[in-house]
Amino acid sequence: MAAARACPMGVSVDQRRAAVAVLRAAAAAGELSLGKAVHARVVRAARFDVVQYNNLIALYVKCGRLGLARQVFDAMPSRNPVSGNLLMSGYASSGRHRDALTLLRVADFGLNEYVLSSAVAATAHVRSYDMGRQCHGYAIKAGLAEHPYVCNAVLHMYCQCAHMDEAVKVFDNVSSFNVFAFNSMINGFLDRGQMDGSTSIVRSMVRNVGQWDHVSYVAVLGHCASTKEVVLGSQVHTQALKRRLELNVYVGSALVDMYGKCDFPHEANRVFEVLPEKNIVSWTAIMTAYTQNELFEDALQLFLDMEMEGVRPNEFTYAVALNSCAGLASLKNGNALGACTMKTGHWGLLPVCNALMNMYSKSGSVEDARRVFLSMPCRDVVSWNSIIIGYAHHGRAREAMEAFHDMLFAEEVPSYVTFIGVLSACAQLGLVDEGFYYLNIMMKEVGVKPGKEHYTCMVGLLCRVGRLDEAERFIESNCIGTDVVAWRSLLSSCQVYRNYGLGHRVAEQIFQLKPKDVGTYVLLSNMYAKANRWDGVVKVRRLMRELGVRKEPGVSWIQVGSEVHVFTSEDKKHPYMEQITKKLQELIDKIKVIGYVPNIAVALHDVEDEQKEEHLMYHSEKLALAFGLIRTPKGEAIRIMKNVRICDDCHVAIKLISLATGRRIVVRDTVRFHCIEDGVCSCDDYW
């Protein structure tokens, strides 16, 4: 046989090839011990071979021994681009992106398109815009900027670093983009809330990209969900069906999310049901769809079904379930879920703590929300918004403003939602100048454009201090003249301040916008009754009959133990009705002694005064309160939910019952929380 060929370093080519082959086989099989044996032979040979060393790096990366891989890398007297790319990819796959970027400081191995794309991808992960831009500059100088790998990585980096203007420049100047680039652009715009940008990219993608991957479907469906374009979403669904991609768990979950956000929860459920594989993402998506459409009990039932299927909830699933409890004001269920998060180790994670705060606030326990807030290891803008709005909704405006100032001190930038809470607090405190400062100056400084919610808060603020004519002008001059909520706020204040002329004019304005607005008829009737204008009351009632407008029946509910008890006005069917009636009569007699006089003006029944008084006694919130006093232990707060505004008579009666019984009573109606203790309500008798 011919003598074995020798390589320049004195090691035969066959030996070199054998060592490389063994290292590759060991890496593929995860045989660390075999690879180490080859490593020992390579070291003993005392001859450097960059290919063997690169394969050693690959072996240690594949076996998860990045420390050893780095030792091999550092021991190399010379390196090539493969050396750097192997170690950089290993760091990236282990989530150690900052370690990957440190390799650029010793970049004696040359930066080709693969190393550059890995480096740029690492800058995207750590949101390092400056380093990413430097890599982009190097790519331009080296003539690699238009290489597909580099191009896509640079585009993704700018999107991740929130520099969409730079991403657009890159996208517009290069013609060879693949589907990955379109996906990055759509997600980049969606993450920034820039719907116009995502719309133009989606249109371009529909026209120019024939073959979508599953990420494309997820991205476009995400756009449809954010913009509520259900028609386009349905068309994408049809295309997914043709390609059998609706059975892909990620595409299926995106379809569930899209239909849920477009207010089609049952269509979302149909997509969910046909998924052959349901993971935690799809379960969370369908629960979210139900929660967003106020099907809170169904969402909680899905949570139980998921656990029965053996799927473990993550922090986002817990957050959705807790938000469902918030929608039901179900403090007991919320507490139980909170205990579960502690057992599973999810308590303390940001989504869970934010959802816990929301649940406590909407269940009438803002003190518990405050305790969660103070115990959080880290906070984001949602955390601050939750505590500010929680305080504001509970009538604790000064604490809301203190929390806002703490937020600014913590250098957290306020958002659109933050200013809704702040302006609501200003309205409760009557801080007109401060309110206009936040609206006209601070919101501009932080880049928040005022919306109708902010303007409606300002209307409430002007109304609170009695500047009703100014409030009317404010509505007309700020493009919210078609907002029924703003006009109704002004109408309610006209009743409080007995400005009946303006009130009549405002009611006419509302009827032009919404001819069958029940709340306006009720407010107008109450306003006439307070002015002893019984002819006006009769006229309003006749108009309601002619138009077929019926006042929504008052419904109140209260949770006692694990059961929710529902009461309607004049309810006589509850199994505890005899005890409730007896308790209610006892309470009414007791509070009459300390000044209660039934306000029959709020009773819209066309009957005698005695019958009106009886109707008032059987309002749903009074029935729920009497039941709560019978069934809950002394010292425990009574929490009641109501589907419409609490009436003047019930508000007065519940305050006096609180005083007479020494119980804390929390009533959540459609306007706000009424936290009543010792005869005093957090709303200061203004709502």
Secondary structure as GFF3:
##gff-version 3
##sequence-region A 1 687
A	DSSP	alpha_helix	13	29	.	.	.	ID=ss1
A	DSSP	alpha_helix	32	45	.	.	.	ID=ss2
A	DSSP	alpha_helix	50	62	.	.	.	ID=ss3
A	DSSP	alpha_helix	66	75	.	.	.	ID=ss4
A	DSSP	alpha_helix	81	93	.	.	.	ID=ss5
A	DSSP	alpha_helix	97	102	.	.	.	ID=ss6
A	DSSP	three_ten_helix	103	106	.	.	.	ID=ss7
A	DSSP	alpha_helix	113	125	.	.	.	ID=ss8
A	DSSP	alpha_helix	129	141	.	.	.	ID=ss9
A	DSSP	alpha_helix	148	160	.	.	.	ID=ss10
A	DSSP	alpha_helix	164	173	.	.	.	ID=ss11
A	DSSP	alpha_helix	179	192	.	.	.	ID=ss12
A	DSSP	alpha_helix	195	208	.	.	.	ID=ss13
A	DSSP	alpha_helix	214	227	.	.	.	ID=ss14
A	DSSP	alpha_helix	230	242	.	.	.	ID=ss15
A	DSSP	three_ten_helix	245	247	.	.	.	ID=ss16
A	DSSP	alpha_helix	249	261	.	.	.	ID=ss17
A	DSSP	alpha_helix	265	274	.	.	.	ID=ss18
A	DSSP	alpha_helix	280	292	.	.	.	ID=ss19
A	DSSP	alpha_helix	296	308	.	.	.	ID=ss20
A	DSSP	alpha_helix	315	328	.	.	.	ID=ss21
A	DSSP	alpha_helix	331	344	.	.	.	ID=ss22
A	DSSP	alpha_helix	350	362	.	.	.	ID=ss23
A	DSSP	alpha_helix	366	375	.	.	.	ID=ss24
A	DSSP	alpha_helix	381	393	.	.	.	ID=ss25
A	DSSP	alpha_helix	397	409	.	.	.	ID=ss26
A	DSSP	alpha_helix	416	429	.	.	.	ID=ss27
A	DSSP	alpha_helix	432	437	.	.	.	ID=ss28
A	DSSP	pi_helix	438	442	.	.	.	ID=ss29
A	DSSP	alpha_helix	443	445	.	.	.	ID=ss30
A	DSSP	alpha_helix	452	464	.	.	.	ID=ss31
A	DSSP	alpha_helix	468	477	.	.	.	ID=ss32
A	DSSP	alpha_helix	484	496	.	.	.	ID=ss33
A	DSSP	alpha_helix	500	513	.	.	.	ID=ss34
A	DSSP	alpha_helix	518	530	.	.	.	ID=ss35
A	DSSP	alpha_helix	534	547	.	.	.	ID=ss36
A	DSSP	beta_strand	555	560	.	.	.	ID=ss37
A	DSSP	beta_strand	563	568	.	.	.	ID=ss38
A	DSSP	alpha_helix	577	593	.	.	.	ID=ss39
A	DSSP	three_ten_helix	600	602	.	.	.	ID=ss40
A	DSSP	alpha_helix	609	617	.	.	.	ID=ss41
A	DSSP	alpha_helix	620	631	.	.	.	ID=ss42
A	DSSP	beta_strand	638	642	.	.	.	ID=ss43
A	DSSP	alpha_helix	648	661	.	.	.	ID=ss44
A	DSSP	beta_strand	665	668	.	.	.	ID=ss45
A	DSSP	beta_strand	673	677	.	.	.	ID=ss46
A	DSSP	beta_strand	680	681	.	.	.	ID=ss47
###
